[in-house]
Amino acid sequence: MRAATLLRGPSLWLLMAGALALGLREGAVWWGLETDNRTIAALRSGHDLIVGPDAADAVAYARLDFLLFRDRLDEAEPFVERLARSRDDGLAAEALLAAGNARMRRAIDLVEAGRIDDAIPFVGLAKRRYMEGLRRRPGHWSLKYDLDVAMRLVRDFPELEVTGDDDVPATPKKLWTELPGLPKGLP
C-alpha cells in the first residue's frame, strides 16, 4: 500500500504540471486572439494602426481594408500580395476582389475627370487582380461580374505579329478608343 501512495504523489504532481502547462498555452492562444480582435476593431473604427508582417491573416485583411477604403493603394499592395498567397482560398479571393475594386474605383474617378489615358493602367491592374482571384475561387460571382465590367471598360485585343517583311507605319491610326466608356446597368 505504501508503494502505491508513493507513486500516486509524483503522478499527481506530473498531472497537475501538465494541466498547468496546457492552461498556460490556451491562455496565450486566447490572449493572441483577443489582441487580434482588438486590432481589427480599431482598424474598422478608423484608427490607423501598424500591422506587422507576422500578423494573422484576419488582421492583415483588416489593415488591407483600412488602406483601400482610404485610397492608399501603394501601401495596401504588400498586404494584397501576402493575402494572395494565403492558404485560405476564400480570404485570398476576397483580398484580390477588394484590391481590384479599389483600382476600378480609381479608374472610374479618372474617367469621370476626363483623364481616360490615365485610367487604362488601373483597369488593367484590376483585371489582373480579378483573374488571380478567380484562379483561387473559380465560382466567385462578384469576381466574375467585376471582371466582366472591367473587360467591357477596356477591351483586350490580340497583338498582331510583325515580321521583318511587313511595313509598320510610324504612328498607327487608332480606329477606336481603348476605353469606350463606363458601362451602365447589368451586363
N, C-alpha and C positions, 0 to 999 in steps of 0.2 A: 504494500500500500504506500509505503514511504517513497518508493521509486516513481510511482505514478504521480505523486504530488510534486516531486522534483521536476518531472518532465512537463507537468501542466504549467508550472510557473514560467519557465522560459518560452514555452509555446504561446502562452497568453501575451507575454511581452512582445514577442515577434508579431503576433496577430495585431496587437494594438499599434505597433510601429508601422505595419503595412497599411492599416486603416488611416493612420495619421498622414502617411505619405500620399495615399490616394486622395484624401480630403484636401491636402495642400495643392495637389495637381489640379483637382477640379475647381478649387478656389481661384487658381491662377488662370484657368481657362475662362471661368465666369468673369473675372476682372478684365481680361482682354476683350471679351465680347461686350462688356459694359462700356469700356473705353471706346471701342469701335462705334457703338450705338450713340454715345455722346458726341463723337466727332461727326458722324453722319447727320445727327440732328442739328448741330451747329452749322454745318455747311448748308443744309436745307433752309435754315433760318437766315442765311445771308452773311455769316461770319466767314471771312477769308482765312482759313486755316491751312497751314502747310501739311501736306501728306507725303510721307516718306516712301521710298521705292519698295520697302518691305511691308507696307500696309496691306490689309486684307483686300480682296477684290471688291467687296461691297463698299469699302471706304474709298478705294481708288475710283469706283464708278461715281460715288457721290461728289468727289472732287472734280471729275470729268464733267458731270452735270453742272456743277457750280461754274466752271470755267466757260463751258459752251453757252450757258444762259447769258453770260456777261460778254459774249462775243470775243473771248480771249483764246482764239483758235490756236495760235502758236504755242501757248502754254499748255493747252489741252492735248497736243499731239503725242507727247510721251505716254500719257495715260491711255490714249486710244491704242497705241502700239502695244502697250503692256496688256490691256484687256483683250485685244485681238488674239493674243497668244494664250489666253486663259483656258483652263481645262473645261470650264463651263461654257458649252456652246451657246446657251441662251443668253448669258451675260455678255459674251463676246459679240453676238449678233446685235444686242441692244446697244452696246457701246458703239459699234460701227454704224448703226442706224442713226444714233444721236449725232455722231460726227458728220455723217453725210447730210443730215438735215441742217446742221449748222452751216455747212458750206453752201447748201442750196439757199438758205435764208440770205446769206451774204451775196450770192449771185443775183437773187431776185431784187435785193436792195440796189445793187449796181445797175441792173436793167432798168429799174424804175427811175434811177437817176440819169439814165441815158448813156451809161458807160458800158455798152454791150461788149466791146472787146475785152474789157477788164473782167467781165463776168464769166467768160468762157472757161478759163482755167479752174474756177471754183466749181463749175458744173462738172468738169472732168474729174476733179478730186472727189466730188460727191458720188459720181457714178462708180468710181473705184471702190469707195467705202461700201456702197450698197452691194456691189458684186462680191466683195470679200465677206460681207455678212451673209449673203446667200450661199456661199460655199460652206459656211458653218451651219446655217439653218435654211436648207433649201425651200421649206414650205412657209417661211415667214412672210405673211401677207403684206405688212407695211413696207418691208424691204422691196418686195416685188412692185408694189404700187409706186413707191417713190423712185425706184429705178426707171419705171416706165415714164414717169413725169420728166425725169432728168433726160432720158433718151429722146423724148419729144422736144425738149427745150434745145438741146444741142445734139444733132444727129452725128453718128459715127459713119463716115463713108470710107469705103476701102481705098487705100492708096493705090495709084496706078504705078506699075513698074516702068521705070525708064531705062532703056538700054542705050548704049553708046551711039546707036544709029539714029535715034529719034532726036528731032529738033525740039528743044524745050524753050518756050518763049521766056524772056527775062522776067516779065510780070504777067502771070496768067490772069485772064479775066475771071472775075467772080460772077458766076451765073446766079447764085443765090447766097443769101447770108447764112452763116453758120448758126445763128441764133434767130429762129423765125419769130419768136415772141413767147409770151407767157401763155401756157395752156389754160383754158378756162373750163371748169366743170369736170366731170368724170371722164375717164378715157373711153 
